[in-house]
Amino acid sequence: MAEKKVSTSRKNQIKSLMLQISQTILEEEAREAKREKIRHMEENCPSVSIPGTMPDLQELCRKIHKQIDLLDEERYDMENKVNKSDKE
């Protein structure tokens, strides 16, 4: 069988076309993956809803910080009691 010889320029042209085609396929796969990720997030993750206005949120933060301070004081007192009893 006689095989046709392909010129170097034709080989380079074919390689270039193959690379272009594969690049477009990869780009489309990336876009599809991004769409799939967005769809999955919309289905499985609820949207963040913060009820109330800014002053309400600030008041909530103040209350939470007060609770944290109280718990820290209690923890400190308990730690001191434990250390004192360990020394005795």
C-alpha positions as CSV (number, residue, x, y, z in Angstrom):
1,M,0.0,0.0,0.0
2,A,1.3,3.4,-0.9
3,E,0.9,5.9,1.9
4,K,0.4,9.5,1.1
5,K,3.0,11.7,2.7
6,V,1.6,14.8,4.5
7,S,3.6,17.9,4.3
8,T,4.9,19.6,7.4
9,S,2.8,22.6,6.9
10,R,-0.3,20.4,6.6
11,K,0.6,18.5,9.7
12,N,1.0,21.8,11.6
13,Q,-2.3,23.0,10.3
14,I,-4.1,19.8,11.4
15,K,-2.5,20.0,14.9
16,S,-3.6,23.6,15.1
17,L,-7.1,22.7,14.2
18,M,-7.2,19.9,16.7
19,L,-5.9,22.2,19.4
20,Q,-8.6,24.8,18.6
21,I,-11.3,22.2,18.7
22,S,-10.1,20.8,22.0
23,Q,-9.8,24.2,23.5
24,T,-13.4,25.1,22.6
25,I,-14.5,21.7,24.1
26,L,-12.6,22.4,27.3
27,E,-14.1,25.9,27.5
28,E,-17.6,24.6,27.1
29,E,-17.0,21.9,29.7
30,A,-15.8,24.6,32.1
31,R,-18.9,26.7,31.4
32,E,-21.1,23.7,32.0
33,A,-19.4,22.9,35.2
34,K,-19.9,26.4,36.4
35,R,-23.6,26.3,35.5
36,E,-23.9,22.9,37.3
37,K,-22.3,24.3,40.4
38,I,-24.6,27.3,40.4
39,R,-27.6,25.0,40.0
40,H,-26.5,22.8,42.8
41,M,-25.9,25.7,45.1
42,E,-29.4,27.1,44.3
43,E,-31.0,23.7,45.0
44,N,-29.1,22.8,48.2
45,C,-28.2,26.0,49.9
46,P,-30.8,28.4,51.2
47,S,-30.3,32.0,50.4
48,V,-29.1,34.2,53.3
49,S,-31.9,36.3,54.7
50,I,-31.1,38.7,57.5
51,P,-34.4,39.9,59.0
52,G,-34.6,43.4,60.4
53,T,-32.8,46.6,59.9
54,M,-29.3,47.7,60.8
55,P,-30.3,48.9,64.3
56,D,-32.0,45.6,65.1
57,L,-28.8,43.8,64.0
58,Q,-26.6,46.0,66.1
59,E,-28.8,45.4,69.2
60,L,-28.7,41.7,68.6
61,C,-24.9,41.9,68.4
62,R,-24.8,43.9,71.7
63,K,-26.9,41.2,73.4
64,I,-24.7,38.4,72.1
65,H,-21.5,40.3,73.3
66,K,-23.1,40.7,76.7
67,Q,-23.7,37.0,76.9
68,I,-20.2,36.3,75.8
69,D,-18.8,38.6,78.5
70,L,-20.9,37.0,81.2
71,L,-19.8,33.5,80.1
72,D,-16.2,34.6,80.1
73,E,-16.5,36.0,83.7
74,E,-18.1,32.7,84.8
75,R,-15.4,30.7,83.1
76,Y,-12.7,32.9,84.8
77,D,-14.3,32.5,88.2
78,M,-14.6,28.7,87.7
79,E,-11.0,28.5,86.6
80,N,-9.9,30.4,89.7
81,K,-11.9,28.1,92.0
82,V,-10.4,25.1,90.4
83,N,-6.9,26.5,90.7
84,K,-7.5,27.4,94.3
85,S,-8.8,24.0,95.1
86,D,-5.8,22.3,93.3
87,K,-3.4,24.3,95.4
88,E,-5.0,23.2,98.7
